[in-house]
């Protein structure tokens, strides 16, 4: 399985944008890039996913590099409720398995 | 409300005493899976099920059993729990087994199990 690399932790100020990086240099052509987050004392929740083009939804934006070897999850205006562990995961369409790493722990500073 | 429900939320048990953690989803999802989460190791898949009566091992299946007799339920069974199975367990479901990650997973709130 192709792996992802994320920083262990990041800090950001409240009400500012947050850019969470993810490297996936061994990504294959059929791998989707998924982001999940896990709030304290909760199960992971889906954030966003994409294949090649940048994606936006109500929670976040996903910017995918042209060579697809890296991507960035963008939270446009961080709030204290965005403090969580963020997981970047590769998933192949038609393969149901998601392999979680240890993610990036995001701390929001008031 | 669409959700994955796990019970119990917390459980303390003794070594060797059989236990079952239940998982139920109300979204008519085909795919269901169990994960365990341990500090420094992230989430690791225990078992998964692509549909009724279809189950398969994940990355860490030793010491666990599962069954999928109905589409909505996917219980995790520990026949003889040991202290190394002390962990936080999550059940997850997805709409389609064939395109599981594409549709996104819904996770339960977790079961914290302590085996003494």
HADDOCK unambig.tbl for C-alpha pairs under 7 A between the chains (distance, minus, plus):
assign (segid A and resid 42 and name CA) (segid B and resid 109 and name CA) 5.14 0.50 0.50
assign (segid A and resid 42 and name CA) (segid B and resid 110 and name CA) 6.82 0.50 0.50
assign (segid A and resid 43 and name CA) (segid B and resid 90 and name CA) 6.75 0.50 0.50
assign (segid A and resid 43 and name CA) (segid B and resid 107 and name CA) 5.50 0.50 0.50
assign (segid A and resid 43 and name CA) (segid B and resid 108 and name CA) 5.78 0.50 0.50
assign (segid A and resid 43 and name CA) (segid B and resid 109 and name CA) 4.86 0.50 0.50
assign (segid A and resid 43 and name CA) (segid B and resid 110 and name CA) 6.09 0.50 0.50
assign (segid A and resid 44 and name CA) (segid B and resid 107 and name CA) 6.08 0.50 0.50
assign (segid A and resid 45 and name CA) (segid B and resid 106 and name CA) 6.55 0.50 0.50
assign (segid A and resid 45 and name CA) (segid B and resid 107 and name CA) 6.65 0.50 0.50
assign (segid A and resid 46 and name CA) (segid B and resid 104 and name CA) 6.18 0.50 0.50
assign (segid A and resid 46 and name CA) (segid B and resid 105 and name CA) 6.59 0.50 0.50
assign (segid A and resid 91 and name CA) (segid B and resid 101 and name CA) 5.87 0.50 0.50
assign (segid A and resid 93 and name CA) (segid B and resid 99 and name CA) 5.41 0.50 0.50
assign (segid A and resid 93 and name CA) (segid B and resid 101 and name CA) 6.74 0.50 0.50
assign (segid A and resid 93 and name CA) (segid B and resid 102 and name CA) 6.04 0.50 0.50
assign (segid A and resid 94 and name CA) (segid B and resid 98 and name CA) 4.54 0.50 0.50
assign (segid A and resid 94 and name CA) (segid B and resid 99 and name CA) 4.41 0.50 0.50
assign (segid A and resid 94 and name CA) (segid B and resid 100 and name CA) 6.81 0.50 0.50
assign (segid A and resid 95 and name CA) (segid B and resid 98 and name CA) 6.31 0.50 0.50
assign (segid A and resid 95 and name CA) (segid B and resid 99 and name CA) 6.37 0.50 0.50
assign (segid A and resid 95 and name CA) (segid B and resid 100 and name CA) 6.61 0.50 0.50
assign (segid A and resid 96 and name CA) (segid B and resid 97 and name CA) 5.78 0.50 0.50
assign (segid A and resid 96 and name CA) (segid B and resid 98 and name CA) 6.37 0.50 0.50
assign (segid A and resid 96 and name CA) (segid B and resid 99 and name CA) 6.07 0.50 0.50
assign (segid A and resid 96 and name CA) (segid B and resid 100 and name CA) 4.18 0.50 0.50
assign (segid A and resid 96 and name CA) (segid B and resid 101 and name CA) 5.39 0.50 0.50
assign (segid A and resid 97 and name CA) (segid B and resid 101 and name CA) 6.90 0.50 0.50
assign (segid A and resid 98 and name CA) (segid B and resid 101 and name CA) 6.69 0.50 0.50
assign (segid A and resid 100 and name CA) (segid B and resid 42 and name CA) 6.29 0.50 0.50
assign (segid A and resid 100 and name CA) (segid B and resid 43 and name CA) 5.53 0.50 0.50
assign (segid A and resid 100 and name CA) (segid B and resid 44 and name CA) 6.95 0.50 0.50
assign (segid A and resid 101 and name CA) (segid B and resid 42 and name CA) 5.42 0.50 0.50
assign (segid A and resid 101 and name CA) (segid B and resid 43 and name CA) 6.98 0.50 0.50
assign (segid A and resid 102 and name CA) (segid B and resid 40 and name CA) 6.69 0.50 0.50
assign (segid A and resid 102 and name CA) (segid B and resid 41 and name CA) 6.44 0.50 0.50
assign (segid A and resid 102 and name CA) (segid B and resid 42 and name CA) 4.60 0.50 0.50
